[in-house]
Amino acid sequence: MELIRGLYNLNKKHRGCAVTIGNFDGVHIGHRHLLETVCTYADQQSLRACAVSFEPLPVEYFLPAEKLPHRLSNFREKFTRLKACDLHQLLLLRFNQTLANSSADEFIKKVLIDGLNTKYLLIGDDFRFGKDRTGTFATLQQASEKYGFTLQQAETLSLAGERVSSTRVRNLLSAGELNDAAQLLGRDYSIEGRVEFGQQLGRTIGFPTANIALNGLNPPLRGVFAVTVTGHGDQPLQGIANLGVKPTVKGICLSLEVHLLDYQADLYHQRLRVNFMKKLRDEKKFTSLDELKTAIATDEQNARQWFRKTD
């Protein structure tokens, strides 16, 4: 899949497309249903399968930093997941003042027609676009007749009687319902990042940790979890992870720390993927490091018991 950053990087080979548009946060099973449909149509009609997405996400552009919503994945993760869907290209548009002020008709003309020469457009049932979100399916219907492209609105994908959406995934993760979230994602929720230097406090109390760089990601879950870790060695490693602000040691910034069970190695600068398997407890402020050490030992015991049950 080719990444195209901005309309100015489009050229002749990128035009004549089957297109879908969205934020694709988390690339859940609903997103993949859209993408598979686009890829199938593109293959049948000898078109280029193209997804259009945005960075930052529109909601991130309009809200102040202190009110930013949780996000399931950063751009690197989104790109990796989209690439696995066999698209030909991803057109990434920077969501800025110019794009925010573009009318629905301007977006259609500049992006879909002049930019991509769209022949087929598939949108989700909640798609809105253009300044003040005035663009609707009816707007696109008029444009399809004017410019001669095929328009289709995807049917709602439901699971357990509810619509599959990124918001639903976020709510489930926030509530610690990891299994239900995994069903919507089609995989266990995970965070990938490079191991960086931290406070190195864990090793002083007998629980050395790998500090995974979040790079600004604000995921919806918090607490202590049983996890598996991939990216080092041939087999997943078992561990416990704390995702939070470490209130016991007066932490402020969100961090992800992983203690591996029965395994020690120099992991600095390696990229690891942390797969969240089971929530053990909420993050808690303890009165002393000894109390924290006792709690971590209990977490480790509970994680071991859970892994034994699932073996």
KOLDO-414259 format. One record per residue (C-alpha): residue number from 0; residue in one letter; x, y, z. Coordinates in Angstrom, 3 decimals, decimal comma, m for minus. Example, Ala and Ser with C-alpha at 12.3 -4.5 7.8 and 13.67 -1.06 7.14 Angstrom:
<recs>
> 0 | A | 12,300 | m4,500 | 7,800 .
> 1 | S | 13,670 | m1,060 | 7,140 .
</recs>
This chain:
<recs>
> 0 | M | 0,000 | 0,000 | 0,000 .
> 1 | E | 1,354 | 3,381 | m1,018 .
> 2 | L | 1,083 | 6,272 | 1,431 .
> 3 | I | 0,237 | 9,591 | m0,252 .
> 4 | R | 0,603 | 12,579 | 2,042 .
> 5 | G | m1,613 | 15,356 | 0,712 .
> 6 | L | m3,337 | 16,109 | m2,568 .
> 7 | Y | m0,186 | 17,709 | m3,999 .
> 8 | N | 1,514 | 14,300 | m4,051 .
> 9 | L | m1,150 | 12,701 | m6,227 .
> 10 | N | m0,204 | 11,909 | m9,809 .
> 11 | K | m1,742 | 10,136 | m12,777 .
> 12 | K | m1,169 | 6,604 | m11,492 .
> 13 | H | m3,142 | 7,365 | m8,319 .
> 14 | R | m6,327 | 8,297 | m10,179 .
> 15 | G | m9,301 | 6,122 | m11,157 .
> 16 | C | m10,217 | 4,768 | m7,746 .
> 17 | A | m12,669 | 2,842 | m5,662 .
> 18 | V | m12,702 | 4,913 | m2,466 .
> 19 | T | m13,807 | 4,831 | 1,136 .
> 20 | I | m13,305 | 7,613 | 3,680 .
> 21 | G | m12,954 | 7,573 | 7,453 .
> 22 | N | m10,892 | 8,047 | 10,582 .
> 23 | F | m10,341 | 4,280 | 10,858 .
> 24 | D | m9,349 | 4,533 | 14,525 .
> 25 | G | m8,522 | 1,008 | 15,623 .
> 26 | V | m9,348 | m0,491 | 12,190 .
> 27 | H | m12,062 | m2,682 | 13,752 .
> 28 | I | m14,186 | m5,329 | 11,996 .
> 29 | G | m16,628 | m2,678 | 10,768 .
> 30 | H | m13,806 | m0,766 | 9,094 .
> 31 | R | m12,418 | m3,938 | 7,576 .
> 32 | H | m15,845 | m4,782 | 6,141 .
> 33 | L | m15,780 | m1,428 | 4,300 .
> 34 | L | m12,229 | m1,913 | 3,124 .
> 35 | E | m12,801 | m5,458 | 1,903 .
> 36 | T | m15,829 | m4,306 | m0,093 .
> 37 | V | m13,799 | m1,530 | m1,722 .
> 38 | C | m10,917 | m3,869 | m2,533 .
> 39 | T | m13,264 | m6,453 | m4,070 .
> 40 | Y | m14,973 | m3,827 | m6,243 .
> 41 | A | m11,627 | m2,344 | m7,301 .
> 42 | D | m10,336 | m5,765 | m8,300 .
> 43 | Q | m13,458 | m6,529 | m10,329 .
> 44 | Q | m13,399 | m3,164 | m12,144 .
> 45 | S | m9,608 | m2,807 | m12,512 .
> 46 | L | m9,513 | 0,274 | m10,270 .
> 47 | R | m7,163 | 1,344 | m7,498 .
> 48 | A | m8,490 | 0,606 | m4,018 .
> 49 | C | m8,032 | 3,769 | m1,967 .
> 50 | A | m8,770 | 4,809 | 1,604 .
> 51 | V | m8,864 | 8,498 | 2,542 .
> 52 | S | m8,105 | 9,410 | 6,137 .
> 53 | F | m7,023 | 12,350 | 8,255 .
> 54 | E | m4,307 | 13,365 | 10,723 .
> 55 | P | m4,971 | 14,759 | 13,185 .
> 56 | L | m8,453 | 13,307 | 13,473 .
> 57 | P | m11,054 | 16,054 | 12,978 .
> 58 | V | m12,183 | 15,916 | 16,606 .
> 59 | E | m8,562 | 16,362 | 17,697 .
> 60 | Y | m8,309 | 19,503 | 15,593 .
> 61 | F | m11,381 | 21,151 | 17,088 .
> 62 | L | m10,851 | 20,330 | 20,780 .
> 63 | P | m8,197 | 21,775 | 23,126 .
> 64 | A | m5,424 | 19,460 | 24,289 .
> 65 | E | m6,907 | 18,970 | 27,766 .
> 66 | K | m10,181 | 17,720 | 26,280 .
> 67 | L | m8,841 | 15,377 | 23,635 .
> 68 | P | m10,781 | 12,111 | 23,456 .
> 69 | H | m9,167 | 8,739 | 23,873 .
> 70 | R | m7,717 | 7,200 | 20,749 .
> 71 | L | m7,313 | 3,502 | 19,960 .
> 72 | S | m4,244 | 3,784 | 17,759 .
> 73 | N | m1,649 | 6,256 | 16,580 .
> 74 | F | m1,007 | 6,808 | 12,878 .
> 75 | R | 1,771 | 4,208 | 12,666 .
> 76 | E | m0,570 | 1,541 | 14,009 .
> 77 | K | m3,427 | 2,654 | 11,753 .
> 78 | F | m1,152 | 2,530 | 8,725 .
> 79 | T | 0,001 | m0,997 | 9,605 .
> 80 | R | m3,583 | m2,220 | 9,998 .
> 81 | L | m4,766 | m0,576 | 6,784 .
> 82 | K | m1,806 | m1,962 | 4,871 .
> 83 | A | m2,879 | m5,473 | 5,868 .
> 84 | C | m6,225 | m4,893 | 4,094 .
> 85 | D | m4,608 | m5,002 | 0,618 .
> 86 | L | m5,415 | m1,438 | m0,378 .
> 87 | H | m3,435 | 0,056 | m3,232 .
> 88 | Q | m3,094 | 3,444 | m1,578 .
> 89 | L | m3,887 | 5,560 | 1,459 .
> 90 | L | m4,459 | 9,258 | 0,854 .
> 91 | L | m3,652 | 11,022 | 4,118 .
> 92 | L | m5,006 | 14,546 | 4,405 .
> 93 | R | m3,770 | 16,946 | 7,036 .
> 94 | F | m6,819 | 18,201 | 8,885 .
> 95 | N | m6,120 | 21,915 | 9,197 .
> 96 | Q | m8,022 | 25,189 | 8,924 .
> 97 | T | m8,212 | 24,969 | 5,145 .
> 98 | L | m9,786 | 21,524 | 5,218 .
> 99 | A | m12,026 | 22,411 | 8,163 .
> 100 | N | m13,396 | 25,403 | 6,238 .
> 101 | S | m13,940 | 23,493 | 2,981 .
> 102 | S | m17,568 | 23,070 | 2,022 .
> 103 | A | m18,932 | 19,642 | 1,176 .
> 104 | D | m18,968 | 20,534 | m2,531 .
> 105 | E | m15,353 | 21,761 | m2,385 .
> 106 | F | m14,246 | 18,525 | m0,715 .
> 107 | I | m15,997 | 16,454 | m3,375 .
> 108 | K | m14,479 | 18,445 | m6,241 .
> 109 | K | m10,924 | 18,768 | m4,907 .
> 110 | V | m10,477 | 15,338 | m3,307 .
> 111 | L | m12,829 | 12,905 | m4,980 .
> 112 | I | m13,000 | 14,271 | m8,523 .
> 113 | D | m9,911 | 16,347 | m9,342 .
> 114 | G | m7,690 | 14,449 | m6,920 .
> 115 | L | m8,665 | 10,784 | m7,230 .
> 116 | N | m10,999 | 10,659 | m10,247 .
> 117 | T | m13,286 | 8,530 | m8,099 .
> 118 | K | m15,305 | 5,875 | m9,946 .
> 119 | Y | m16,837 | 4,194 | m6,889 .
> 120 | L | m17,408 | 5,556 | m3,381 .
> 121 | L | m18,433 | 3,503 | m0,356 .
> 122 | I | m19,261 | 5,316 | 2,876 .
> 123 | G | m20,378 | 4,249 | 6,325 .
> 124 | D | m23,848 | 4,960 | 7,640 .
> 125 | D | m22,658 | 7,781 | 9,900 .
> 126 | F | m20,454 | 9,623 | 7,411 .
> 127 | R | m20,595 | 13,433 | 7,490 .
> 128 | F | m18,151 | 15,815 | 5,848 .
> 129 | G | m17,465 | 19,406 | 4,875 .
> 130 | K | m17,621 | 22,563 | 6,965 .
> 131 | D | m19,938 | 22,115 | 9,972 .
> 132 | R | m20,497 | 18,499 | 8,824 .
> 133 | T | m23,129 | 19,631 | 6,332 .
> 134 | G | m22,239 | 16,988 | 3,741 .
> 135 | T | m24,539 | 13,944 | 3,828 .
> 136 | F | m25,383 | 10,897 | 1,745 .
> 137 | A | m27,881 | 13,067 | m0,155 .
> 138 | T | m25,059 | 15,506 | m0,997 .
> 139 | L | m23,010 | 12,638 | m2,382 .
> 140 | Q | m25,971 | 11,306 | m4,355 .
> 141 | Q | m26,245 | 14,619 | m6,170 .
> 142 | A | m22,491 | 14,614 | m6,820 .
> 143 | S | m22,550 | 11,040 | m8,118 .
> 144 | E | m25,143 | 12,032 | m10,704 .
> 145 | K | m23,197 | 15,159 | m11,642 .
> 146 | Y | m19,761 | 13,536 | m11,925 .
> 147 | G | m20,762 | 10,006 | m12,885 .
> 148 | F | m19,385 | 7,847 | m10,080 .
> 149 | T | m21,105 | 4,930 | m8,358 .
> 150 | L | m22,142 | 5,603 | m4,749 .
> 151 | Q | m22,944 | 3,014 | m2,110 .
> 152 | Q | m23,773 | 3,307 | 1,574 .
> 153 | A | m22,557 | 0,362 | 3,632 .
> 154 | E | m25,030 | m1,523 | 5,752 .
> 155 | T | m24,533 | m1,205 | 9,499 .
> 156 | L | m22,408 | m4,006 | 10,915 .
> 157 | S | m23,764 | m5,142 | 14,281 .
> 158 | L | m22,488 | m7,554 | 16,905 .
> 159 | A | m24,578 | m8,720 | 19,863 .
> 160 | G | m27,350 | m6,421 | 18,714 .
> 161 | E | m25,259 | m3,237 | 18,766 .
> 162 | R | m23,507 | m1,259 | 16,065 .
> 163 | V | m19,771 | m1,848 | 15,712 .
> 164 | S | m17,938 | 1,443 | 16,164 .
> 165 | S | m14,701 | 2,881 | 17,514 .
> 166 | T | m16,700 | 4,576 | 20,268 .
> 167 | R | m18,089 | 1,234 | 21,386 .
> 168 | V | m14,592 | m0,265 | 21,441 .
> 169 | R | m13,322 | 2,657 | 23,537 .
> 170 | N | m16,173 | 2,275 | 26,016 .
> 171 | L | m15,532 | m1,453 | 26,410 .
> 172 | L | m11,803 | m0,938 | 26,955 .
> 173 | S | m12,490 | 1,809 | 29,479 .
> 174 | A | m14,756 | m0,587 | 31,386 .
> 175 | G | m12,109 | m3,328 | 31,340 .
> 176 | E | m14,193 | m5,547 | 29,040 .
> 177 | L | m11,217 | m6,721 | 27,011 .
> 178 | N | m12,818 | m9,840 | 25,542 .
> 179 | D | m15,811 | m7,925 | 24,199 .
> 180 | A | m13,519 | m5,241 | 22,773 .
> 181 | A | m11,404 | m7,938 | 21,105 .
> 182 | Q | m14,481 | m9,293 | 19,329 .
> 183 | L | m15,125 | m5,873 | 17,778 .
> 184 | L | m11,472 | m5,372 | 16,871 .
> 185 | G | m11,038 | m8,894 | 15,547 .
> 186 | R | m7,937 | m9,206 | 17,739 .
> 187 | D | m6,727 | m8,436 | 21,247 .
> 188 | Y | m6,225 | m4,744 | 21,898 .
> 189 | S | m2,547 | m3,877 | 21,808 .
> 190 | I | m0,104 | m0,987 | 21,948 .
> 191 | E | 3,226 | m1,016 | 20,144 .
> 192 | G | 6,135 | 1,188 | 21,072 .
> 193 | R | 9,864 | 1,405 | 21,587 .
> 194 | V | 11,376 | 0,591 | 24,988 .
> 195 | E | 12,815 | 3,748 | 26,507 .
> 196 | F | 14,627 | 4,649 | 29,694 .
> 197 | G | 12,360 | 5,314 | 32,669 .
> 198 | Q | 12,806 | 5,995 | 36,362 .
> 199 | Q | 14,238 | 2,473 | 36,859 .
> 200 | L | 12,283 | 2,262 | 40,102 .
> 201 | G | 10,900 | m1,208 | 39,399 .
> 202 | R | 14,254 | m2,929 | 39,585 .
> 203 | T | 14,903 | m1,430 | 43,043 .
> 204 | I | 11,814 | m3,193 | 44,428 .
> 205 | G | 12,373 | m6,475 | 42,589 .
> 206 | F | 10,116 | m5,904 | 39,574 .
> 207 | P | 12,130 | m4,522 | 36,639 .
> 208 | T | 9,938 | m3,039 | 33,924 .
> 209 | A | 10,173 | m2,145 | 30,259 .
> 210 | N | 8,868 | 1,362 | 29,663 .
> 211 | I | 6,992 | 1,505 | 26,357 .
> 212 | A | 6,917 | 4,904 | 24,633 .
> 213 | L | 3,339 | 6,028 | 23,997 .
> 214 | N | 4,336 | 8,954 | 21,752 .
> 215 | G | 1,295 | 10,998 | 22,669 .
> 216 | L | m1,217 | 8,143 | 22,386 .
> 217 | N | m4,043 | 8,508 | 24,900 .
> 218 | P | m5,644 | 5,027 | 24,983 .
> 219 | P | m8,997 | 4,516 | 26,723 .
> 220 | L | m7,937 | 1,903 | 29,263 .
> 221 | R | m6,204 | 2,371 | 32,616 .
> 222 | G | m5,047 | m0,013 | 35,314 .
> 223 | V | m3,008 | m3,166 | 35,801 .
> 224 | F | m3,299 | m5,961 | 33,246 .
> 225 | A | m2,120 | m9,448 | 32,412 .
> 226 | V | m0,413 | m9,042 | 29,037 .
> 227 | T | 1,558 | m10,875 | 26,415 .
> 228 | V | 4,490 | m9,197 | 24,705 .
> 229 | T | 5,719 | m9,850 | 21,183 .
> 230 | G | 8,608 | m8,438 | 19,217 .
> 231 | H | 11,415 | m10,063 | 21,217 .
> 232 | G | 12,153 | m13,671 | 20,450 .
> 233 | D | 10,024 | m16,212 | 18,635 .
> 234 | Q | 7,331 | m16,715 | 21,262 .
> 235 | P | 5,027 | m14,295 | 23,122 .
> 236 | L | 6,225 | m13,437 | 26,599 .
> 237 | Q | 3,851 | m13,241 | 29,555 .
> 238 | G | 3,810 | m10,263 | 31,874 .
> 239 | I | 1,904 | m7,687 | 33,853 .
> 240 | A | 1,523 | m4,093 | 32,738 .
> 241 | N | 0,590 | m0,837 | 34,404 .
> 242 | L | m0,999 | 1,782 | 32,194 .
> 243 | G | m1,496 | 4,990 | 34,131 .
> 244 | V | 0,230 | 7,876 | 35,857 .
> 245 | K | 1,943 | 5,995 | 38,737 .
> 246 | P | 0,352 | 8,021 | 41,577 .
> 247 | T | 2,377 | 6,283 | 44,306 .
> 248 | V | 5,588 | 7,865 | 43,015 .
> 249 | K | 3,889 | 11,178 | 42,139 .
> 250 | G | 3,732 | 10,469 | 38,431 .
> 251 | I | 2,068 | 12,993 | 36,135 .
> 252 | C | 2,451 | 11,742 | 32,583 .
> 253 | L | 0,698 | 8,659 | 31,270 .
> 254 | S | 3,058 | 5,714 | 30,942 .
> 255 | L | 3,009 | 2,031 | 30,030 .
> 256 | E | 5,316 | m0,213 | 32,048 .
> 257 | V | 5,607 | m3,954 | 31,572 .
> 258 | H | 7,130 | m6,495 | 33,955 .
> 259 | L | 7,887 | m9,779 | 32,198 .
> 260 | L | 7,321 | m13,014 | 34,095 .
> 261 | D | 10,336 | m15,324 | 34,358 .
> 262 | Y | 12,285 | m13,427 | 31,740 .
> 263 | Q | 15,002 | m10,805 | 31,857 .
> 264 | A | 16,865 | m9,210 | 28,969 .
> 265 | D | 18,159 | m5,872 | 27,765 .
> 266 | L | 15,148 | m4,568 | 25,831 .
> 267 | Y | 16,125 | m0,916 | 25,459 .
> 268 | H | 15,343 | 0,579 | 22,028 .
> 269 | Q | 13,460 | m2,528 | 20,861 .
> 270 | R | 9,921 | m2,183 | 19,463 .
> 271 | L | 7,529 | m4,344 | 21,437 .
> 272 | R | 3,812 | m4,979 | 21,122 .
> 273 | V | 1,879 | m5,248 | 24,376 .
> 274 | N | m1,322 | m7,274 | 24,054 .
> 275 | F | m3,864 | m6,611 | 26,810 .
> 276 | M | m5,422 | m9,909 | 27,861 .
> 277 | K | m7,072 | m9,454 | 31,290 .
> 278 | K | m7,642 | m6,499 | 33,600 .
> 279 | L | m6,391 | m7,309 | 37,095 .
> 280 | R | m7,284 | m4,101 | 38,946 .
> 281 | D | m7,531 | m0,331 | 38,720 .
> 282 | E | m4,469 | 1,795 | 39,293 .
> 283 | K | m4,178 | 2,793 | 42,951 .
> 284 | K | m2,084 | 5,155 | 45,043 .
> 285 | F | m0,280 | 3,290 | 47,819 .
> 286 | T | 1,055 | 4,802 | 51,016 .
> 287 | S | 4,560 | 3,365 | 50,658 .
> 288 | L | 6,843 | 1,512 | 48,263 .
> 289 | D | 6,538 | m1,578 | 50,450 .
> 290 | E | 2,773 | m1,527 | 49,998 .
> 291 | L | 3,279 | m1,075 | 46,247 .
> 292 | K | 5,706 | m3,998 | 46,174 .
> 293 | T | 3,177 | m6,230 | 47,948 .
> 294 | A | 0,455 | m5,219 | 45,479 .
> 295 | I | 2,663 | m5,976 | 42,471 .
> 296 | A | 3,492 | m9,395 | 43,917 .
> 297 | T | m0,249 | m10,072 | 44,196 .
> 298 | D | m0,756 | m8,840 | 40,636 .
> 299 | E | 1,938 | m11,211 | 39,434 .
> 300 | Q | 0,346 | m14,136 | 41,272 .
> 301 | N | m3,081 | m13,334 | 39,831 .
> 302 | A | m1,640 | m13,021 | 36,337 .
> 303 | R | 0,117 | m16,383 | 36,622 .
> 304 | Q | m3,123 | m18,007 | 37,738 .
> 305 | W | m5,004 | m16,482 | 34,811 .
> 306 | F | m2,386 | m17,609 | 32,283 .
> 307 | R | m2,483 | m21,158 | 33,697 .
> 308 | K | m6,258 | m21,254 | 33,241 .
> 309 | T | m5,977 | m20,165 | 29,622 .
> 310 | D | m3,121 | m22,489 | 28,619 .
</recs>
